[in-house]
Amino acid sequence: MTKAFLLASAFLLAGSAVAQQQSGAAPQPQTPAPAQAGQAAPAGDQAGGLVVDVEGGTSSPTPIAIPVMPAQQIVDTPAGSTDALGQQLSTIIANDLRNSGLFTPLPPAQLRTVTVPEVTAPAFPYWSGTGAQALVQGYVRANGDGTLTVGCYLYDVAAQTELMRQGFVVPPADWRRAAHKCADSVYSRLTGEGPYFDSRVVYVSETGPKAKRIKRLAIMDQDGANHRFLTNGQSIVLTPRFAPNQQSIVYMSYVGRVPAIYVYDIGSGRQRLVVQNVATTFAPRFSPDGRYILFSMATGGNTDIYRVSSQGGTPQRLTNAPGIDTGGSYSPDGSRIVFESDRSGGQQLYVMNADGSNQQRISFGGGRYATPVWSPRGDLIAFTKISGAFRIGVLSPSGGGERLLTNSWQDEGPSWSPNGRVITFFRSGRGGAGKADLFMVDLTGNVERKIPTPLDGSDPAWGPLRP
């Protein structure tokens, strides 16, 4: 856990006392300090209770109340006044949970104003009358050192029990991350699934006519916020992918019309050349331990998969079958690689060991298969199915259980959320305009949404959960 998300030690004890003195409310019972962000609370965290079904929940989302987080004192901060932040934090939490497809946040008209002492003593009879099954409450405090404290509490309304508490101390610039982390804690506690809201997406931002597109690297939060461009568009960029440590991005670029693989350092903005060759290179991707970069390269009329040290050096060829082998992606443990090949006469999916041995075909359905990527859980492989239209699908690493999740004209380029429950991809429109947008779809195929971007977008890559 980074310094941006520290344990909010005794934030409720001190905060409630101040609020009680100001409001004249009766003193509330002392409660334990909240748990460190991302961990279960040491006290007040009830076993069992309300559980949300991630498979069937999309057909009947769980009603959840998320009232505005009160401020202990209304104070101006670099991120805005604390009362305005309380409203914005609640809105972001509600949007995250709604976008999962598993929750229906109650409309603002049904949400009462919550005071700071009420955060740990909810008005359960009122919330029960709204139809909410779960309740998320919290508050905002401006600290003397310039940071913000955000409290996050989850309650089972029917059982009238506390299910989870978290506290986050953040610099003002990271206030949105506190909201995402709160939503992650609620999502994980109620579903049993891993978190994914506090994560980022890197993609290729596009503008201009289809025959002459300007393509720039861009990065944003998974909900489209905090968007910024990383490159200026003077050179074409393709297929960006995060490093495991999230500090850098590997991508393909045509600098001086020569294809090459670069690594871009997000913090400094510096980039370094890894592989440059007069032969065409494709789709670089880091190994899970960050030691290697996997890519495809065309030489002598044949395209094969190679790996190279992430620091550069001489590439090692992993495939040598006649035809085109590309689109490699490592399994989470780094032991295997999935890739696409037309060695059988059409694009199909294959898996092999990380050293290139034991190559086996796993797809046998109609049509063609492309852009495979292994789930971070290791249980599924996402791909683009080409059979008339382009659709996003998943199958097991052994080739069984194929399912198509989208049904549009041209959906391609899947990338997994950190918890392996959601896939981002890009969708191209018909006609010559070349318009493309980023979308997300969950594993049921029932929850699909467009990700807002300032311009067109393609080649998305979802990064790991942020520390």
C-alpha positions, 0 to 999 in steps of 0.5 A: 500500500502506498503512502497515498492510502494510509490507515486512517487511524482512529479517524472516527473517534476524533471526527465523531467527537468534534461533530458531536460537540458542534451539533450537540448530538449525544456521544456515540459509542466508541468504535475501532479504527477502520482497517487498512485500505483493501483489507477486512476490518479487524472489528465490526466486520460481520461474517455472512450477511448479504451476498450478491450473485455475480452470475445472476445478479445482472437480471435483478441488481441489488438496491443500494443506498449511497447518501452524500458523505457529510463533511466534518467541517466545510473547508476549502481544499485544492480538490474543492470544498469538503461538502462538494467532495462529499457529494462527488465521492458518493456519485462516483461510488454509485456510478462504479457500482451501477456500471458493474451491472450488479447494483441499482443505486437509489435515486437522490430523492430517496436519500436522506441527509446523513450527519457525521454521527449517523455514519456509524449509527445508521437510521435503519428503519428509514433505509429499510423503508426505501427498499435498499438492501445495502447501505454505504455511508462515509464522510470527508475530513480535511487534515491539518497536513493538507491530506483528506480522510475519506471514511467508507462503511457498508451495512446490511440493512435487513440485518442491521449490521456493519459488513465493512469499514475502510479509511483512506488518507489521500492527497487532494489530487487522489480524491477520486481514487478514494471513491474507487477504493471505497466502491472496490471494498463494497463490491468485493465484500458483497460479491466475493470477487476481486476489486477492479474500479481503482485501475487505469486503461491505456489506449490509442486515441484517434482522429482524422480521416480513415486513410490518414489517422492521427494516433496518440497514446492516452491514459485514463481511469477505468471510468474515463476520468483523469484523461491525458495524452502521452504522445503528440501524434507525430508518429503512429502508435499501436497496441500499448500494454502496461508493465506489471508494475504499472510504471511503464507502457510497451507499445509499437511505433513507426518513428521515421516510418520504421516499426519499432518497440518502445517502452514509455515511462509514465512518470517521467514521460521518457521513452526508450527503444527496445527493438528496432528492425526493418521487418514489421513487428506486432503487438508487444506485451510484457511477461507477468514478471516484467523480465521479457517482452513478447512480440511478433516479427516478420522476417523472410516471408514468415511471421513468428513470435519472439521474446526479448529482455525488457531491457533490450538485447537479441530477440529469441524466436519461439515459433517457426511454423510456416505462416503467420504467428502473432498476438501472444499473451502470457498466462498469469503464472508466466508458464504458457503463451496463447497466440494466433496462427494461420498454420492450419489454413486460417486464423486459430488459437494455439497455446505453448509453453513459455519457451516455445515447446508443446504448441497445441491448437485449442480453437476449432469453431467456425470462422477465425480467431484473433487477438487472444489474451489470457485472463488474470485468473487463468481460467479463460482466454478472451479473443476476437471471433471473425465470422461475418462480423467481429465479436468478443468471445471467451473460451477455456485454455483447453479450448472448451466452453466457447461463448460470444459476449458481444453481437455488433458489427466490428468488436475487437481487441479484448483486454481484461479487468484486474479481477477477470470479470470484465473485458474492455474492447473497441468497436468500429462503426460502419462506413469510411469515417473510421470512427471507433469507440471503447466499450466494456462487457462483463462475462455474462454478456448482459452488461455492456457500456461505452467508455467516454473518451474525448476522441475516437479510441482503439487498442485498449489495455486494462492495467492491474489494480493500482497500489 
